[in-house]
Amino acid sequence: MAKEILNPDYILESSWEVCNKVGGIYTVLSTRAKTLQDKNKDHIIFIGPDCWGEKKCPYFKEEKGLFADWKESADKDGLKIKVGRWDIPGNPISVLVDFNPYFEKKNEIYGWLWENFQVDSLHAYGDYDEASMFSYAAGKVVESFYHHYLDKDKKVIYHANEWMCGLGALYINKVLPEIGTIFTTHATSIGRSIAGNNKPLYDYLFAYNGDQMSWELNMQSKHSIEKQTAHHVDCFTTVSEITANECKELLDKPVDFVLPNGFDNSFVPKGSAFTSRRKAARKRALEVANALLGTDLGDDTLIVSTSGRYEFRNKGVDVYIEAMNRLLRDKDLKKNIVAFIEVPGWVGEPRQDLVDRLNSGKKFDTPLDVPEITHWLHNMSHDNVLGMLKFLDMHNRPEDKVKLIFLPCYLTGNDGVLNLTYYDIILGNDLCIYPSYYEPWGYTPLEAIAFKVPCITTDLAGFGLWANSVKGSNSEIEDGVKVIHRTDYNYSEVADIIKDTVAKYSNFTADEIKKSRQNAEKLSKKALWKEFIKYYEQAYDMALRKAESRK
């Protein structure tokens, strides 16, 4: 007979990205929150860093009356917290903690960490101290909340995300063994660093020693906290099979569960709203392109893009540019292409000459100087994207069928040029391209297909592997997602396949485009959180059983 799954009475979950939008983990947590909130109404509590001080956090709404008695008691104990709700679907309770007071105890905390878990904090630099003090503060929040409201009769989970929250998970393990602990690494610090340093990660994974590589790459402390947390928590998890292999080899610890990243599509517009917003996004993208390039590109132009963090090699920005360069000479290409690179660089200000053209409402037949970029950068002469365009002699000439434009800012809706949010811009695309070399999961392709935009990705992304597994073979662009086989060494082949896929798509009939878009949307619905939350429930069950055995 199947055993009954243990469900937590309370889930306390911490991340540096709770109410703090800096990367993909924000998307993981903020889209999953509604599913957990629906199931565990106000018994899911997120803990994040108070990076805002006196300033207002744009993602958080403080509620003075919420847990007021606990807040008062915590304050007396020197724990400075703000309690309120995360301004996302589901509006879960969130606690922001001021971690600055713990810096004066830093050496004492690191000493305790070494004595109890042999974590090496001696080689700490950069963000290690800041993350560790937050992590310790998050552990103190859990301890304080537990003693104020809960007891051993309650089944409680503490879920820590990434090495930045490892210290808190170890602290809870030690001081509150009755709480079940889960640790999720979304990417190993060593794996990301190996890939980012242009070393071959996959062919040599079996031969790399995580501890040795941490010395070589000057990552000893981050690796140490990540590895010891993985070994000591009740349940160790990651987001894809590809990262699970990394964990086994580099952290010497197989994961207990893979927790794939889902999506909440409640904010994807429906019906006529979808159509009108798509039209508006296309219109604006082409207005910006035409003003910058001095062209008159119409609505039959194929709009493609890549986006994500500015990790030039890891995210495949280099191979995307290479593919667009090869497409310039492809005889099968039947449409003009505007290819955007939407990755935030070291952005200065919007180009005034471009803004003036856009505001004039006129048409222009000459390009602006440097017609490859929408905003000036602080490091124009040392930027990777502009450097590669210069090396390939790609300058958006009038006769070029492929025009490549760098949009180097966070797309929040007020960048000064496009003035559309990222999700609105995605709506206007015909194809999205994410040829990642290192991508534990890959939210960008999942977001694209949720907005009915077919995409190209690789099987070095967790999402690409998942798309192949759903189909049961290699997924093609007709299926809504083209998954390219990528290795340490087939960069040129990947560029050719992207080129061929885009050229092929440019020849699709209206019916073939419609079918591809429908299949993209259909696949996205298989990755909704309601489909993936069962994996979390298994992890909760495992952690709770281990905690029960300690009571």
N, C-alpha and C positions, 0 to 999 in steps of 0.2 A: 504494500500500500504506500502511495506517495506521502511523504511527510508534509505536514502543514508548514507553510512558510511563515517565519516570524516577521511581523511587521513592527517597525519602530513606533513608539508613542511620540517621540520627538526626534527631529533631525536638525543638528546644528552644523552648518557648512561654512567653511572659510575659504576665501581666495583674495589675492591682491586685487582682483578685478571685480569684486562686489561693489556696485555703485561707482565704478572707476573704469571708464571705457578706454582700455589701452591695447586690447588684442582679441584673439579668437576665443579665449576662455570667457570673456564677457558674453559673447554670443551663446556659448554652451550653457552657462548658468542662467542667463536672462531668458532664453527660450524654453529651458527646462522648467523654470520656476512655476509657470502656470499649471503644468501637469501635476507637479508635487503639491502645489497649493490646493488644487481641486481635490486631491486625495487626502491631504493632511492639513486641513484648514488651520492656518496660523500656528501649526506645530512644526513647520519648517522655518528655520531662522537663519538668515545669512549674516555672516560677520565679515566686515571689510575694513580697510584702513581709513582713518579720518585724515585724508590728505588736504582737507579744505580749511581747517581752522575756523576763522571768523567768516570766511567767504561761504556763499551758499553752494552746496553741491547740486549740480543740475539734474542728477539722477535719483535724488533722495529727498523724501518729504518727512521732516521730523514731526513726531506726534508726542507732545509733552506728557500726555496722560497715559501713554502706553508703557506698562511695566514701571510706573512711576515709583512705587515702593522699592523695587529692586535697584532702580537707577540711583535713588537716594542712598541706599545701603552701599552700592558699589562705589559711589562717590566718596563716601566716608573711608572706604578701604583704599582710596587713591586710584581707583579705576575710572578713567575719564571716558565716558561713552555718550553717544547720541543714539536714541532709539526712534525708529520711524518705519517708513515703508519705501521699498525700492520702486521707483516709478516705471514699472514695466508691466506687461500683461500678468495678471494674478496678484499684483501689488503685495508681494510677500513681506513679512516683518524683516527688518534689517537693523543690525547694530554696527555703528561705525566707532572704532576705538582709536583713541589717541595713543600712539606707541612711543612718542618722544620721551616720556618720563623714564623709560626702561634703559635708555642709552647709558645712564650713569651706573647701571648694574650690569652692563654688557659683559665684562670680564667674569663676573660671578656666574652669570647665566651660561656663558661658554664653558666655564670650568665644570659646572653641573652636567652639561651636555657631554663633555668628554668622559667624566667619571662614570656616568650611567650608560652612555651609548657609544662611546669612542668616536664621537663626531669631531673631526679636525677643523676647528675654526681659526687656527693660527694663520692660515694663508688667505684670510678673508680680504676682499677689496670690493670697491664699487657698490653694487646694490645688495651684497650679502648681509651687511649689518642692518640696513634698513628693513629688508625682508624678514630677517630673524627677529628683530625687536617687534615687528608687527605680529609675527607668528606666535611669539611668546605672549603678547598682549591678547591675541585671539584665544589662546589656551586659558588665560586667566579669566576671560569673559565666560567661557564655557564652564569653568570651575565655579565661578561666582553664581551664574544662572542656575546651575545644577543644585548647588547648596541652598539657594533661595526658594526654588519652586519644586524641585524634583526629589526623588529618593530612589532607593534600590528596587522598588516595585515597578518603576517605569523603565521601559526598554528605550535606551537612548543611543543614538548614533552621532559620532563626530566625524565629519568628512572633510579632509584637507586636500586642497588642489595644488599640485606642483611643489617643487622643492621649497618655494618661498613659504609654504605653510607646514613644512615637515617638523620644525622644532615644536610647534604647538601640539601636533599629533603625538610626538614622543612624550611631551609633558603630561598630556591627558592619560596616556598609557600608564605612566608612572603614578600619578596622583589620584586618578579615578579609574581604576581597572574595571569597574562595573559598566563603563561606557564602551561600546563597540567602536573601534577606530577603522576608518577607510582612508587610504591614500591613493590619489589618482595622479599619475604623471602623464601629462599631455604630450610630452616629448622629452627624452632624456637630455640632460644638459650636455653630456659628452657626445651623444649622437649628433645633436644640432651643431655642436662646435666642430666635430670632425668634418661634417658636410660643409659648414661655413668656411672652413680653412682649406677648401679644395682638395681634401683627401678623399680617396674612394671609400665609401662607407660600406656598400653592400657586399661586394665580392670578398672583402677582407673582414667582414664582421666577425666571423668565427675566430679570427686570429687576434683581434684587438683585445687588450686587457684594459678594462675600464679604469682601474686604479693607476696603471702606468700612464694611460692617455691623459688622465686628469693632471698628472705632473707635467707631461709634455705640453699641454695646452693651458697650463696655469689655472686649472679649474678645481683644485683639490677640495676646497671647502664646500662648494656647491655640490660636487659629486658625492662628497662624504655625507652630507645631510640627506641627500636624495637616496643614497644606497642604504643608510642605516634606517631611514624611515620605512623604506620598502621591506626591509627584513623584519622590522619589529611590529608593524601594525597588524591588526586582525585580518584585514583584507586589502591586498595590493592589486590595483587595477590600472589599465591604460585604455586608449580610445580606439586602437586598431591592431590587427594581427601584425602589421609591419613594425609597429612600435613595441609590441609584445616580444618580438624577436630581439630587438635592441635591449630590452630590459633583461632578458635571459642572459645575453652575452656581456653587456656592459655593467649591469648591476648585480650579476650573479644571482638573480632571483626571478623565477618565472612568475608571471602575473596569475592571480587567482581568477580574474574575470576580465574580459574585454567589454568595455562599456561604450558602444559606438555613439557618436554625437547625433542627436536628432534635431528636429526643427519644429518651430511653431509657425504655421502659415496663416494665423488669424489676421495678420496685418497685410496680407497680399490682397490687393483690390479685386473686386469681383465685377463681372458683367461690363456694363457701359463705363463704369469708373475705370476699370482696367484699360479698356480701349482708349479712352480720352487721355489718361495719364501716359500711356505708351506713345500716343501721337505727340503729346506735349514734350516728352523727353527726347524723342527723335528730332523734333523741330528745333529744340534748343541746342542739342549736340551739333546739328548741321549748321545752325547759325554761327556758333562759336568756330567751327571748322572753316566755314566760308570766310568769316571775317579775318581769321588768322592767315588763311592760305590765299585769299584773293580769288576764290573759286566760286562756282555756282552749282555745287553738288545738290542733286535733288533727292526725293524720298526713296528712289530706287537704289540709293547707295547702301552698300552692306556695312553696317556699323558693328565692329568687333572690339573687344577690350580684354585686358588682363588687369588684375587688381590684387591687393593684399599688402602684407608688410614689405618694406623695401629690403628684401633679402635677394640680391641680384641673381645669384646662382640657385639658391635653395628653392625659390619660388618660380624659377624658370623664366625670369624676365629676359635673360640673355638669349635663350633659345626662341622665345617669342619674337624678339627683334630680328633674329637671324631668319626665322620663317617668313616674316613680312618682307625682308630684303629679297629672299628667293622668289617670293610671290610676284615681285615687280616684273620678273622675266617669264612668268608662267603664261603660256598661250591659252590654257584652259580657263583662265580667269575671265568671267563674263560681265563683271560689274566693277564699278569704282568702289574702293574700300577706304573707310576712315577707321584706323586702328588706334584706340586709346590705350595709354598706360596709366592706370589710376593707382599709383602708389605714392604715399606721402614721403617727399624728400625734405631737404633742409630749405623749406620754402621761405622766400622773402615776402614780396607783395604782388598782388595781381598786376598784370601788365597794363599800364595806363593807355598805351596806344591801342591795345585790343579792346579795352573797355570803351574807349572813345568811339571806335568803329561800331561796336555793338549798339551803343546808345544813339548813334546817328541814324540807324535804320536804313542806311544806304547799302548798295552793293559795291564791291571793290574788285578790280581785276589785276591787282598786284599784291603779292604776299608781303607781310610784315617782315622786318629783319628777324632772324632766328625763328622761322615759322614752324618750329617743332615743339614749342612749349607755351603754356598759357599763363604761367606765373614766373617771375624771376626767382632764381635760387641764390642762396648765399655762397654756394660753391660751384658756380657755373662751369669753371674750368676743370673741376675734379669730380664731376658727377658721372656715375657709371652709365646711365642711360644716354646722356648727351655725348659722352665719350665714345660709346659704341656706334651711335648714329654717325658721328664724325668719321670714325674709323671705316665704316661701311659706305661713306659718302652718300648717306641718305638725307636729303635736304628738302623733301616735299616739293620737287620741281613740278611746274604746271602739267607736264606730260606724264608724270607718274600716276599709274592707276591705283597705287597704294600710298596713302598719306598716313604718317605715324605722328601722333600728338601726345605729348607727355603732360598729364594733369597731376602735378606733384603735391597735392594738398589733401587733407582730410575732407571728405565730401559730406559736410554737415548741413548744406543748404545755404550757407552764407560765405562761400569762398571768394566772392567778388567778381567771378567771371561766369561760371556755369550756373551757380546758385540753385542747384538741385541736390537733394540728398542722395546718398549712394544707392538706396533701393529704388528711387525714382529713375536714376541714370541706368541701372541694370535693365529696367523695364523697356527702355528704348533700344536695347541691343538686339542684333540678329544672332550673334554667336559670342560666347565667352570662352576664353582660352587660358587654361591654368596648367602649364606643362611642368609641374613641380618635380624637383629632384629630391627634396626633403619636405615631407608633408604628412605628419602623423595622421591627421584626418582630412581636412580640407573643406572648410565651410563655404568658401567662395563658389565652388561648383554646385554645392547643394542649394545655396541661395539662388543661383542663376536658374536652375531648373524649376525651383519653386515659383519663379516668375515666368515660367514657360519659355525660357531661353536655352536652347540646346548648347552644350558645351563640350570642350575638349579637355581631357585631363590625362593623368598617367597612372600606371599601376604601382608607382612609388608613393602614391597618395592613398591613405586609408579609404577615402571615399571611392576612388577608382577601383580598388580591390573589391569593395562592397558592390559597386555597380556591376562588375563582372560576375560576382557570385549570384546576384539576383537573376541575371540573364542565364547563367550557367555556361557562358562562353564569353569571348571578347565582345564587349559592348561597342556598337558602331553609332555613327552620327544619326542614322535613321532611327535608332532606339532612343534618341534624345541626349545620349552621352557617348562620345568617342573616347575610349580608353586606349592610350598608346603604351606599348611595352617600353619601359625605360630602364636603362642599366647605368653603371658607372661610366660607360665609355661610348654610348651610341647617340651622343648629342646631335651629330649631323643627320643621322637617320630620323630622329625625332623631329628636327626642323623640317625635313622633307615631308614627313607624314602630316604635320600641321598644315604646311603649304598645300599639299594635295587635298586635304579634307576641306579647307576653306574654298579652294577652287571648285571642288565637287559641289559644295553647298551653294556656291554662286550660280550653279547650273540647275539647281532644284526647281521643279515646277511649284506653283502655288499649293497644289495638293500635297506634294512631298514635304514642303516646308510646314504646312499645317499638321501633317502626321508626326513629323519630328518634334514639333512644339508640344503636341498632345502627349507623346510618349515621355517627353521630359517632365511634364507636369505629373503624369501618372507615376513615374519613378519617384518623384519627390514625396509623394504621399505615402510611399512605403518607408520613408525615413522620418515620419512624424514622431514626436516624442511618445505618443500613445502606443506606437509600435515598439519603441526601444526601452521604455521605462521598466519593462520586465527584467532587463539585465541588472538594473540598479537594485531591484527587489531581491534578486539572488545575492547580490553583494551585501545588502543590509542583513539578510538572513544569516549569512556566514559570519559576519562580524558580531551579530547579536548572540549567536550560539557560542562563540568563543568567550564573549563577555559573561554569558550565563554560567559557563563552566568555571569562571573565576570567582563567582559570588560566594 
